[in-house]
Each structure stands twice: as C-alpha cells, then as structure tokens.
Amino acid sequence: MIKAAILGYGTVGSGVYSVLESNKRLINERAGQEIEVKYVLDLRDFPDDPVEKVLTHDFEDIINDPEVKIVVEVMGGINPAFDFTRRCLEEGKNVCTSNKELVAEHGLELMKTARENDVNYFFEASCGGGIPIIRALNDCLTADDIDEITGILNGTTNYILTEMTEKGTGFSKVLKSAQELGYAERDPSADIDAFDPARKIAILASIVFGSSVDYKDIYTEGIRKISAEDIKYATTLGYAIKLLATAKRTPDGVMAYVAPFLVDPTHPLFPINGVMNAVYVHGNMLGDAVFTGAGAGSLPTASAVVADVIDAARHDGKRAYCGWRHDEKLALASSGNVKRKYLVRISTEDEGEANKVFSPEGFLDIISLGELEEEVAFITPELTEEDFEARAKGFGKVISRIRFC
C-alpha cells in the first residue's frame, strides 16, 4: 500500500478524490498496489462530505508523516503551493500537480529538487487538462525528433471564438455569456490576453526541446481585439480564427509565440471548437499527430492528475524520464524574419494608398463585405513580421490585422 495526500479540495481536488474513490479497484490494479488517501488539506470544513474523515487544516500533518509518499498539489497559484511542493520533494515525497502557473514559473527548480531527492515531479494536467500530451511526449514519442508543437490550449478563448463565429455575436457579449456559464473567470485576463496558453506552450516546449523555456520570453497576443467584423471576413474566406500557441524549430533556433491566426480547413486544428483543446505535434518519423480532449473541468483534469498518481506509485523509489532535462534556459529566436500573409482591414477610401504601401509591385487581393460599406480588407503578399510592421507604421491607418497560419 502507498499513501497519498491532496493539497486543496476545490474543483480539481474534489475531482481527484472522487476519481481515486470511484475507480479504486481499477486504479490499484494499474498502479500495482493499493493507493490510499490519508489526508486532504483545506482551510474549510465540508460537513456531510466523505472527505471529512481524512480532512486536515494543517500542512505539517502531511509533511511530517513518513507514510505519505505521494502528494497531489491542486491548490493553484504560486503561494503557498511553491513552498509546500518544495518541502514535499525535499522530504522524499513524489508530487503530482495541475498547477500550470507554478510549473511555468518554478518547474525547472522543482524538478531539480526532485532529482536531488530521488523522487518525481509530475505535471500532466498542467497543459491540456485531460489530454495526455506530456505523457505522450515523454513516453510514446521519445523515438521522434519533434520539430513543432502547436495547440489550442485554452478552452475559454476557443469557446468565445467559436460562439462569435457560429452566432455572429460580438466579443464583449460572448465573454459575458462565457462568464455566466462558468467558462470564463470574473477576471478573464489570463485567458483572453493569452497568458494561460503562453505558460502551457512554455512547459510543452521545455519538454520537446529539452531546455527551459521562460513563458515571459514568448511573444503573446490575446483575442481581446478580435471583432465580429474580423470573424465575418474570416468566414467569407472559408477560414476560422483560432488562438494558437506554437513552439517550433527553425534554422534560426527555437521560436515560440501565442496569437490569433487564420486557419484553413486543411489544418488539423480547424475543427476544434467550443471548450475543447487540441495539440498538434510533428515528428521527423511519426509525421503529424493530434491529441484532442477536454482542456479543463473537474473530472477531465482530475483524470490526468490521477494518471500521474498511478505513475508515481509505479515509480516509487526510482526516477521517471522527463524530456525537460537540461537546467539551462533556452534562448528563443526572434519571429521577426518569419514570412507570412496577413489579413488587413482598412477604410475604403485608403485602398489605393494601401496598395502602394503593401504591394507596390502588384495589386492587393481585396475582400469586400456588402454590409460594411465604409471598409474593406486585403490579403498582403508574404512579408516578414518586421517588414509588415514597418509598412503598417508608415501607412498608419490599419483597423486590424490577423496573421495567416
């Protein structure tokens, strides 16, 4: 028998406890031994909840109990999660977490602490909720040289963009609806300003490319400025707007960015709608692979956490492989030299000047929507990011621009 503790009894923590209790026989069989939850830490009481029999309000009960070999950290945030996690690892306890903020900020340090104490730090649920992408990268795809990983890694933004596309509704109205349905937080900035997917792609890139990627170094652009008009132009072209988080190897080095992109129907992430998440991986032997599933929610996320608990039980006393293996920080290449096309919206009266600035050698591909008489959009030739920004600054009258994938 191996004993475990859960730090936090919120949405994910209660889901973890439920999965461990509901699927106990199956989980024990797959772990190779019985897993028993000895403690659940929370500041609150839960009258009439079965968790009361193992509830504690004192973290010291857990850290000082040598029987506890696995700790599930699902508190969220940095403090006190970082201190609790570090102390558990130093005491020789394996830690499993869904805390993307903590992994992105302190993952390298915590894995080093785990190595020094011959235990494991597992974080499958930190990047795609119930999607088993980290285990796939660490176990199933270890024979491949991965050169790109791209994902729809935030269910809130994917839901908003899907609703805007299907119902023709503006951003603010859909955001309010998402908040009412519980898909968006009261303060949605981590989602709509894309800090959440930036953290997730930093974690995935660290695993794929070996060295630590700092999410603060990643170019990050959210969906706050995407309008109903942008969606209409995209639909007219047969494209969908998706918030993509990408890390890829290029001749200049590893490049990473998060931004809205126009995605065509042949792209593997085009059909991913609603609150679903998906991760596209390209390997030199495998080719293309797509992993799809629920990116959030109590039970999907808990399922991924419990998979880590089983892995921790299997590896009790020995280290598990993790692709994020080098201590040095990975310096990301600039995306300024990447060539791509852009969809640009301008006033109708500026069409001639736009042609001179953005395509002096030819004519721009102009798109006009009947209901928007005062504006048009055009597709640029392939331009580098730096070239586009220089031309847009000189033009000075761009309503909006979205990159083509």
ZIZIWO-V673897 format. One record per residue. N is the residue number from 1. RES is the residue in one letter. BURIAL is b if it has 9 or more other ideal C-beta (glycine too) atoms within 8 Angstrom, else e. Layout:
BEGIN
N;RES;BURIAL  N;RES;BURIAL
END
This chain:
BEGIN
1;M;e  2;I;b  3;K;b  4;A;b  5;A;b  6;I;b  7;L;b  8;G;b  9;Y;b  10;G;b  11;T;e  12;V;b  13;G;b  14;S;b  15;G;b  16;V;b  17;Y;b  18;S;b  19;V;b  20;L;b  21;E;b  22;S;e  23;N;b  24;K;b  25;R;e  26;L;e  27;I;b  28;N;b  29;E;e  30;R;e  31;A;b  32;G;e  33;Q;e  34;E;e  35;I;b  36;E;e  37;V;b  38;K;b  39;Y;b  40;V;b  41;L;b  42;D;b  43;L;e  44;R;e  45;D;e  46;F;b  47;P;e  48;D;e  49;D;e  50;P;e  51;V;b  52;E;b  53;K;e  54;V;b  55;L;b  56;T;b  57;H;e  58;D;e  59;F;b  60;E;e  61;D;b  62;I;b  63;I;b  64;N;e  65;D;b  66;P;e  67;E;e  68;V;b  69;K;b  70;I;b  71;V;b  72;V;b  73;E;b  74;V;b  75;M;b  76;G;b  77;G;e  78;I;e  79;N;e  80;P;e  81;A;b  82;F;b  83;D;e  84;F;b  85;T;b  86;R;b  87;R;b  88;C;b  89;L;b  90;E;e  91;E;e  92;G;e  93;K;b  94;N;b  95;V;b  96;C;b  97;T;b  98;S;b  99;N;b  100;K;b  101;E;b  102;L;b  103;V;b  104;A;b  105;E;e  106;H;b  107;G;b  108;L;b  109;E;e  110;L;b  111;M;b  112;K;b  113;T;b  114;A;b  115;R;e  116;E;e  117;N;b  118;D;e  119;V;b  120;N;b  121;Y;b  122;F;b  123;F;b  124;E;b  125;A;b  126;S;b  127;C;b  128;G;b  129;G;b  130;G;b  131;I;b  132;P;b  133;I;b  134;I;b  135;R;b  136;A;b  137;L;b  138;N;b  139;D;e  140;C;e  141;L;b  142;T;e  143;A;e  144;D;b  145;D;e  146;I;b  147;D;e  148;E;b  149;I;b  150;T;b  151;G;b  152;I;b  153;L;b  154;N;b  155;G;b  156;T;b  157;T;b  158;N;b  159;Y;b  160;I;b  161;L;b  162;T;b  163;E;b  164;M;b  165;T;b  166;E;e  167;K;e  168;G;e  169;T;b  170;G;e  171;F;b  172;S;e  173;K;e  174;V;b  175;L;b  176;K;e  177;S;b  178;A;b  179;Q;b  180;E;e  181;L;e  182;G;e  183;Y;b  184;A;b  185;E;e  186;R;e  187;D;e  188;P;b  189;S;e  190;A;e  191;D;b  192;I;b  193;D;b  194;A;b  195;F;b  196;D;b  197;P;b  198;A;b  199;R;b  200;K;b  201;I;b  202;A;b  203;I;b  204;L;b  205;A;b  206;S;b  207;I;b  208;V;b  209;F;b  210;G;b  211;S;b  212;S;b  213;V;b  214;D;e  215;Y;b  216;K;e  217;D;e  218;I;b  219;Y;e  220;T;b  221;E;e  222;G;b  223;I;b  224;R;e  225;K;e  226;I;b  227;S;b  228;A;b  229;E;b  230;D;b  231;I;b  232;K;b  233;Y;b  234;A;b  235;T;b  236;T;e  237;L;b  238;G;e  239;Y;b  240;A;b  241;I;b  242;K;b  243;L;b  244;L;b  245;A;b  246;T;b  247;A;b  248;K;b  249;R;e  250;T;b  251;P;e  252;D;e  253;G;e  254;V;b  255;M;b  256;A;b  257;Y;b  258;V;b  259;A;b  260;P;b  261;F;b  262;L;b  263;V;b  264;D;b  265;P;e  266;T;e  267;H;e  268;P;e  269;L;b  270;F;b  271;P;e  272;I;b  273;N;e  274;G;e  275;V;b  276;M;b  277;N;b  278;A;b  279;V;b  280;Y;b  281;V;b  282;H;b  283;G;b  284;N;e  285;M;e  286;L;b  287;G;e  288;D;e  289;A;b  290;V;b  291;F;b  292;T;b  293;G;b  294;A;b  295;G;b  296;A;b  297;G;e  298;S;b  299;L;b  300;P;b  301;T;b  302;A;b  303;S;b  304;A;b  305;V;b  306;V;b  307;A;b  308;D;b  309;V;b  310;I;b  311;D;b  312;A;b  313;A;b  314;R;e  315;H;b  316;D;b  317;G;e  318;K;e  319;R;e  320;A;b  321;Y;e  322;C;e  323;G;b  324;W;b  325;R;e  326;H;e  327;D;e  328;E;e  329;K;e  330;L;b  331;A;e  332;L;b  333;A;b  334;S;e  335;S;b  336;G;e  337;N;b  338;V;b  339;K;e  340;R;b  341;K;b  342;Y;b  343;L;b  344;V;b  345;R;b  346;I;b  347;S;e  348;T;b  349;E;e  350;D;b  351;E;b  352;G;e  353;E;b  354;A;b  355;N;b  356;K;e  357;V;b  358;F;b  359;S;b  360;P;e  361;E;e  362;G;e  363;F;e  364;L;b  365;D;e  366;I;e  367;I;b  368;S;e  369;L;b  370;G;e  371;E;e  372;L;b  373;E;e  374;E;e  375;E;b  376;V;b  377;A;b  378;F;b  379;I;b  380;T;b  381;P;e  382;E;e  383;L;b  384;T;b  385;E;b  386;E;e  387;D;e  388;F;b  389;E;e  390;A;e  391;R;b  392;A;b  393;K;e  394;G;e  395;F;b  396;G;e  397;K;b  398;V;b  399;I;e  400;S;b  401;R;b  402;I;b  403;R;b  404;F;b  405;C;b
END
